[in-house]
Structures are given as structure tokens and as C-alpha cells.
Amino acid sequence: MRTLFRLAFWALLGLLAFVTLSPIGLRPEVGPANIERALAYAAFGMLAALAYPRHRFAILVFVVVAAGLLEAGQNLSATRHGRVDDFLVKAGSGAVGWLAACATLILAGIVPRPKAG
């Protein structure tokens, strides 16, 4: 099952990179932009945590850094613009997805709880 999560995680990262960095005319639109961003990055964070459950905190950092790099990469395109508020939606949603998956894994007993102190 973890292999399937990993394939889905990397496929979604590729899709997010394409959608984020491609010219604005190639960007699909299915609803309000912030809702699209939030759902996409929540799924990204969730898949990341499920794909690499033993590296939870490194994966959280990866999700946030990926959101930042992809948003900053938009400034290299003439038709796109990277904005801090878009990054905050993406990083925050990725973290929420990550948190939901981690909580599920812990409650299901699949991974141990983090040790205190």
C-alpha cells in the first residue's frame, strides 16, 4: 500500500509543479482558486505523510518548502506571479493534510506516537 501512496505522492507533486509553473492559459480551473489550492495541497500533505510515515517531520518540512519553491518559481514566468498569500494557503493546507494523515496513522497504531521531551 505504501508503494501506491508513494506513486500518488510523486505524481501529485509533478501535477502541482506543472499546474503551478505552466503558463496561465494551461492552468485548469474548476472553482475558486484558493479552494483549488487548499484541496490540492491538503491532498499533497496527506499523501506525503502516508507515503513516508517514518519521516513525518522531514516530510512536513518538504511539503512547506515545496509549496514555497513552486510559488517562488512562478516569478520566472511572464504570465504568472508568486504571492505570499498564495504560499500561505498552500503551505497551511499542506500542513493540515499532513496533520490529518499523521493523526490517522497514530490513532490506527500504524506508527508510534512521538516521544515527549
N, C-alpha and C positions, 0 to 999 in steps of 0.2 A: 504494500500500500504506500509505503514511503516513497518508492520509486515513482509512482503515479503523482504524488504530491510534488516531488522534485521536478518532474517533467512539466507539470502545470505551472509551477512557480517560475521556471525559466522561460516558458512560453509566454506567460503573462508579462514578465519583465521585458521580453522582446516586443510584445504588443504595446506596452506602455511607452517604450522608447520610440517606436515608430509613430504612435499617435501624438506623442509629446513633441517630437523633433521634426516631423514631416511638415511640409508647407500647409498653411491653414486650410487650403482648399481640399486637402486629403483627409482632414480630421473628421471622423464620423460624429454626427450629433444625434443623440437620442433623447435628450432632455436638457434641463438647466445644467450649465457647465459645472457648477460646484457640486451638484448631486452626482453627476458622472464621475468627477474627480474623487469624491468621497467614497463612492461604491467601488470604483476600480482599485483605489489604494487600500481600502479595508480588505478587499479580497486578496490583494498582494501581500499585506501584512499577515493575514490569516494563513495563506498558503506558505509563506516563508517560515512561520512558526511550526506548521505541520510537517514541512519538508525537512527541517533541520531542528528537531526538538531538543537535541543535546547541546545546541549552541544558541539558546534563546536570546541572551543579551547581545551577543555579537550580531545576531540576525536583526534584532531591533535597531541597532546602530546602522546596519546595512540598509534597512528599509528607509530610514530617515535620510541617510546620506544619498541613496539612490534618488529619492524624491528631490533633494536639493540639487544634485548634479543634473538631473533631467530638466528641472525648471531653469537652472542657470544656462543649460545648453540651448534653450530657446532663444537666448540673446544672440546666438550665432546665425540665426535665420532672419532674413529681411521681413518675413511675414509673421513672425512670432515674437512674443515678448515674455520674458520671465518676470514674475512678480512675487513679492514676498507673501502677499495674502494667499496666492495660489499654492505656494510652497507650504504654508501653514495648514491649509486644508488637506493637502496630500500627506504631509508628514503626520499630522494629527490622526487622520483616518487610517493610515498605515499602522500607527501605534495602537489604535483601538482594535483593529483587526488582529494584530499580533497578541494583544492582551486577551481578547476573547478566545483565541486558539490556545494560548498558554493556560488560561483558566480551565478550559475544557480538558486539556491533556492532564493537568494536575488533578482535577476532580475525578477523572476516569482512572487515575492511578497509572497512567501510561508513563509519565515522567515524575520523578520525585519533586517535592516542594523545595524551593530554595532554602538553604540553611540560614538561620538568623545570625547576625553579628559576625 
